[in-house]
Amino acid sequence: MRATVLLVALLVIGGCAQKGDESVTSPKLEPVPIPAEARCPECGMFVKDYENWACEVILKSHEVKFFDDPGDMFLYYTKHREAIAKIYCRDYYTQEWVDAENAYYVTDAAIPTPMGFGIVVFARLEDAESFRNDYPSGDILSFSELAARGVKPR
Amino acid sequence: MSFEKHRNILDYSVNFLLRRKGKNLATILVFTLVVFMLASVVMMMNSLNHEARETLSLAPDITVQKIIAGRQGLVPLEYISTIQSIRGVSRAEPRVWGYYYDADEDATYTIIGVQSLESLPLAISEGGFSGESAVLVGEALARAKRLNVGDKLLLRDHRGEYVKFVVAGVFSSSSALQSADLIVMPQDKARDFFGIPSGYSNDIAVYVANPAELPNIAIKIAQKLPDTRVLTREQIRETYDAIFGWRSGVFLASLLGALLAFAILVWDRASGLTAEEKREIGILKALGWSTGDVLEMRTFEGVVLALNSYLLGVILAYLHVFYLGAPLLKPVLLGWSTLYPSFELMPVVTLEDLLLIFFISVVPFLAAVVVPSWRASTIDPDEAMRGI
């Protein structure tokens, strides 16, 4: 009897978890609003709570993956490079979506980001340089440079 | 069959209550008064907090004031380009505003000069914003001065001359605290009205896209413009909280007296039943009532008293706070109430508040009624009847 109850409870909990994983698609490969229940596939955190750090990866199947830290996006990128069509990140200063592959990345372990990767995204090089002045030990990298170097949480 | 029994017990408890009308009425009176005072304070604080939060949500991310010799002065507009050059700032706007004392109404209004209406996120119930001498007025102000859209409004400027304005619109009352006493006019007009030299403003509103960058930007502004005071919205919120916290603390402290009186009342009931009540329980038990029946009777009695007082107290508090404008509390809690022509509190009542009041009044009272009866009903009926 007790085992049955437990089984039912597990199924219900499982059902709830499933609900949060409903996939979002972007037919035109454009950024989409972040759903409240979207979780980061790398760390499992709710992305909506860290909207100003968010990244979106749009797969070739038009499915959208949401990330709460640019570092998580890079981890995902290194694993699923072939399946990815387009990547967007939020510009740190303007909070607008930028094409991640043409963006500039300031990295410094001292920068507090949601998952501690210490990576901040900018659309313009001048903005990145200005931000680097606040973190003098940081580097400015392009997408490919950062992907080649690899990311790790603090 | 068993329902019939419960009905009879309820019937008996109601009769029991009616037999001691005077005593029970006194209990209800004290109880209601305590609930009324508690609920009034809680409702008023909640409403004020709600309004303050609402006001704060309209405040800019960062407010920059100029400080001259430790006092607030006018900010030169050149500061705006300096602030805008800081990366991460999405917008910096001059703000022109001030207070205006209206001797006729014995009230103080807030005059705000805006560059465009979009920068003022307040709902307008009627009219628009057009023309040189057009003004928008708050709903309470319009009511006090009997103004309608299209009417003229005469105000004395800093030279002492009357300036004629035309009321182009009225703010809706949904945001009373923000707009009750407000007069909104074009910014240049407001500058001229107050005698603020062109090229200056009262303060600068700064908007930042990324909240994570806000503290850094505040630091950068303070470094670039050392003669300014930089206030973030977070700092203003903390000040609000401190003021409200202090005021409600003072009032709750003075309410301790009332709570103490209530505690004595409860203690009086809890410390034992009167001999008469004990005898009654003894007789009931001799007649065949079980301990459970006696307890049920006493619980019914307590519930009737407590719920009536609770409901009466909460309803009276609601009327007192939201219909009468809390005349008993206002002088203590609102420092600025005298400034407003008419100030109504927005009715905000949360379930938590009602439960809070319930648990500090009804629950101890029920315990005080039931526990001694339980003690009395467990003793031997013979002993109880003989004991007098």
Interface residues (C-beta under 8 A of the other chain):
Chain A: N52 W53 Y92 Y93 T94 Q95 E126 D127 S130 F131 D134
Chain B: R87 G88 S90 A209 N210 P211 A212 E213 N216
